[in-house]
Amino acid sequence: GDWAYGVPLSDVKRLVGRWRGGYDWRAHEREINEQLPMFTRDIELEDFGTVNVHYVHKRSPVAGAIPLLFVHGWPGSIIEMSKILPLLTAEEPGHPSFHVVAPSLPGYAWSEAILNPGFHGKNYAEYVTQGGDWGNVLTRALAARYGPKHVKACHTNMALYEQLSLSLSRKTMAYEKIHRATGWTRRRLAAWIYEKLVLWADDYPWTDDEGPRQPQMAVPLGISYFPKELARAPKTFIHAQSNVVFESEHAAGGHFAAYEKPEALVDDLRRMFGKDGGF
C-alpha cells in the first residue's frame, strides 16, 4: 500500500483484527518469561528518590565475561534484545562473551515512572554499553558522567548528533503531532508504532504478533552503520566528538538492528571487544 500518509488503512484493520481475535497474549507471555530472566529492584537516585526498576539480567557461563549494559529505544522495550541475548551470553571459542543487563527505561514495562522534578551499576563496577535510538543518548550520557572509571566503552547502531536529530524530528514527527492534537486511541497508537516499525526498518518481515545534544565522549566508541537507519551523522562529526575505535558498515538493516540483524550486531560487539578489537 501507499505509506505516504502513514500506515495504510488495510494494514491497521488487519492488525486490529489480529489483536482482537487471534493474538494469544498468554502464549507470548510464557515465551517472554522463558527467554528473558527478569527482575525488579529499588534503586536510590540522587534528587529522584527511590525508583523500582525492571530489568533483564543474564550471566554468561564464561569466566571473565564482559558486563554489557543494553539500553532499548522508543518505541521499543527489552523485547528488542531478546534475539541477541543468547548470542551475547553464549560460550564460543575465539569470541568474547558477555554478562548482560538490560533495564526497562523508567515508565516502560514494570519500571516505575520518575515523578520527582540521574543508573550506576552496583553489581558491576566496570561495564560496557550498547544502545540505539534513546539508548544511544542515554549510554553516551552514562559515559560522560561515569566514564572511564565505570563505563569503559560504548557501542551504538545510531550515531546521531543534535543538529541532525532536529532535522530528523521535523521530518518524521508530524504524524505524532496530529495524534496529540486530536487525541490518542489504542488504534492510533498501534498505527503510529507500526509506521515506525515498517519505515525505520530495512524490509524486516514484521509479523502481526511482533507489531509494535550529545556530550563529547572520551571512552572508546564503536559504531555499526545500517543502511536504513533514520539518519547518519557525517563521520567527521562523530570522530571530532568521540574516541572512535571500531566501525562496521552493513549491507542491510535498519533502526531496530538488535531485532532485525541480531547476528550482525552481536558479531560487531564480539569483534570490538575481542582480543584483536579496538577496545
Residue, then its C-alpha position, 0 to 999 in steps of 0.5 A: g500500500d501507499w505509506a505516504y500518509g502513514v500506515p495504510l488503512s488495510d494494514v491497521k484493520r488487519l492488525v486490529g483484527r489480529w489483536r482482537g481475535g487471534y493474538d494469544w497474549r498468554a502464549h507470548e507471555r510464557e515465551i517472554n518469561e522463558q527467554l528473558p530472566m527478569f527482575t525488579r529492584d529499588i534503586e536510590l537516585e540522587d534528587f529522584g528518590t527511590v525508583n523500582v526498576h525492571y530489568v533483564h539480567k543474564r550471566s554468561p557461563v564464561a569466566g571473565a565475561i564482559p558486563l554489557l549494559f543494553v539500553h532499548g529505544w522508543p518505541g521499543s522495550i527489552i523485547e528488542m534484545s531478546k534475539i541477541l541475548p543468547l548470542l551475547t551470553a553464549e560460550e564460543p571459542g575465539h569470541p568474547s562473551f558477555h554478562v548482560v543487563a538490560p533495564s526497562l527505561p523508567g515508565y516502560a514495562w514494570s519500571e516505575a515512572i520518575l515523578n520527582p522534578g540521574f543508573h550506576g551499576k552496583n553489581y558491576a563496577e566496570y561495564v560496557t554499553q550498547g544502545g540505539d535510538w534513546g539508548n544511544v543518548l542515554t549510554r553516551a550520557l552514562a559515559a560522560r558522567y561515569g566514564p572511564k572509571h565505570v563505563k569503559a566503552c560504548h557501542t551504538n547502531m545510531a550515531l546521531y548528533e543534535q543538529l541532525s536529530l532536529s532535522l530528523s524530528r521535523k521530518t518524521m514527527a508530524y504524524e505524532k503531532i496530529h495524534r496529540a492534537t486530536g487525541w490518542t486511541r489504542r488504534r492510533l497508537a498501534a498505527w503510529i508504532y507500526e509506521k515506525l516499525v515498517l519505515w525505520a526498518d530495512d524490509y524486516p518481515w514484521t509479523d502481526d504478533e511482533g507489531p509494535r545534544q550529545p556530550q563529547m565522549a572520551v571512552p572508546l566508541g564503536i559504531s555499526y552503520f545500517p543502511k536504513e537507519l533514520a539518519r547518519a551523522p557525517k563521520t567527521f562529526i562523530h570522530a571530532q566528538s568521540n574516541v572512535v575505535f571500531e566501525s562496521e558498515h552493513a549491507a542491510g538493516g535498519h533502526f531496530a538492528a538488535y531485532e532485525k540483524p541480531e547476528a550482525l550486531v552481536d558479531d560487531l560487539r564480539r569483534m570490538f571487544g575481542k582480543d584483536g578489537g579496538f577496545 
